[in-house]
């Protein structure tokens, strides 16, 4: 410990003890053992502490889309829900199992490349069909041959069934049109310095969405 040179711990000559000086918010955060483990949403800033990596600020992470078996590095846009406290949502704190909104465009590009379907566009009946026909007419022969070969591989692998099941869900079209997906953080940002997770789908997505609205 060493020799302390402070006089805060000493008694008065009358025998009384001095009052504790009120600490500032910064000092209180430093004394809190978990203070630096609370990462916030912002420009990336990580601190290395005793072999761990404290994420002080994070703005991106790797998120997996389970039904499509793909993961992409995407931007974290907002914090939506935290089961512990709404205060953590207000301060945009990133913790494990926090529900966040992520950028949907990397997944939209993947889906367009694999299936040839743009999830971000709204369907408008016959007018939409005419536009798609015009777009197909503009595509070069090389691209058409690649699309046909890809379609045949999908048919052999049975991916057409997965495509129909994936396109039937209403939440997908709604969220992709807004450009934001609901996702859950699976890693521990205060321990590993990363905010990785997975896209919410099915029952988990509907439950978390209902709680975030309340």
N, C-alpha and C positions, 0 to 999 in steps of 0.2 A: 504493500500500500504506500509506504513512504510517509514522510512527515507532512501533515496537513497544515497549511498556513492560513486557513480561514478561521474566523472567530464566530461563525454562526452557531457552532455547537456549544459555545461556552455559556456559563451562567452569568447573570448579573451579580454585582457585589451584594445585592440584597437577597440573592438566592433564587431569583426568578429566571426563567428561560426566555430567550428571545423568540419572537414569532417567526415563522417560516416566511421567507420572502415569496410573494406570489410569482409563479413562473409564467413566462410568456408561452404562447401557443407552440412556438417552435421548440422551446426547451421541453415542453410536455410531450411533444411528439418524439423527441430524441430519447427521453426517458422511458417511453412506452416500448416494451419489448417487441410489440407487433407494429409499431408505428411505421417503420420503413417497409414492412411487408405488404402494405396496402398500395397497390399500383393503381394509377389513374389513367384515364383516357387522354392521350396527348402524343406529342412527338417523342419518338423512342428514346428512352434514357434508362440504362441498367447499371446497377451498382453490384460489384462483387464483394461478398462478405463471407469469410470463413468457408470458402468452397461452394457457397451458394450464389445465386444471382437474383438480386432483388430488382424487380421491374418497377421502377418509379413511374415511368410513363411508357405506354404502348399504344400503337395505332394500327397494328396489323397482326395476322396470325394465320396458321394453316388450319383450314376447316374441311371436314370430310362430308361428302354427300353419300350417305350410306346406300341408298337404293341404286345409285348409279356406280358405286364403287370407285369414286374419284375424290381427290383432295386438291384444293387450290389455295394459294396464298392470297388472301383478300384483306381489304381494309375494314376495320371496325368503325362503324359510324356512330353508334349510340348505345347506351346501357338502358335496357327496358325493364328488367325485373330482377330482384334479389330477394330470396326467401327470408333472409335475416332481418333486413331493415330497409325501409324506403329512403332512409338517409344515404345509404350506399348508392342508391339509384340517382339521387339528387347530385351527389358529388362525383358521379360517374366512376365509381371504384370497380376495378376488375378483380374478381375473386373466382374461385372454382364454383361451378354450377350457376354462375350468373348468366342470365339471358341477355343477349346483345343483338343488335341489328348489324348485319354485314352487307358489303357490296355484292350484288348478285351478278354483275356483268361477267366475271371470269367463268361462272357456271353457265351463263347464257351462251357464251362463246363456245364452250365445250359441247353443249347440247346441240347447238347449230351445226358444229362441225361433224358430230357423230350421227345425228338423226336428220339434219337438214331442216329443222323446225326452229323458228325464232320464237322463244317463249315471251319475249317482251312486247310483241305486237298483239293488238286486239283484233279479233276476227269480226268482220262486218258483212258476213253473208256473201252475196253474189259479187259485190264490189271487191271484196277481198280476194275472191277466186279469180276475177279478171286480172287483178294486179299480180297474183302469183303466176298466172299464165304468162303475163308479159315479162316478169322477172326470169321465168324459165327460158323464154325465148332469147333473152340476152346472154344466157350462160353459154360459154364456149363448149365445143365438142369434147375437149380434154376433161373439163370439169364434169360433163355429163357422163363420160365413161367411168370416171372415178366414183361418181355417185352410184352408178349401176353396180359396179364391183363391190362397193361398200354395202349396198342393199342386199346383194346376194350373200355376202359373208354374214350379215345380220340374220338372214333367213335361215342359214345353216346352223347358226349358233343359238337360234331361238330367241333372238333379242326383240323380234317384233312383238312378242307377247309382253315383254317388259316395257316396251315403248307404249303400248296401248294402256297398260295398267298405270304407267307413270303419267301419261297425258290426261287421264280421267280425273285426277284429283283437282278439286277447285282451288285449294289453297295455293297450289303451285302457280297457276296462271295469275292469280290476284297479286301474289308477292313479287313475282318476276316482272309484272307490268309496273309495279311501283319501284323496282330496282333495288329492293331491300329484302333480305331473308332473315328470319329469326334463327338464331343459333345459340348453343350452350357451350360455355367454356369448360373444357374437361381437364386442363392442366392447372398448375398452381403458380400463378404469375409471381407471387412473392417468394417462391422457392427455386424455380427453374428459369425465371426471366422470360417466359413465353406465355402467350394467350391463345393456345390451340384448342380446337373443339370440334363440334359436329353440327350439321344443319338439323333443325328440329323437323320431324315428319310425323304424319299420322296422329295417333292419340296424344303423344307427348306434345306435339305442336299445338293442338287445339287446347289442351289443358293449360299450357304455359301462356298461350295467347289470351285466354280468358282471364287468367290471374293478372297479367300485365295490364289489361284494361281496367280491372278493378283497382 
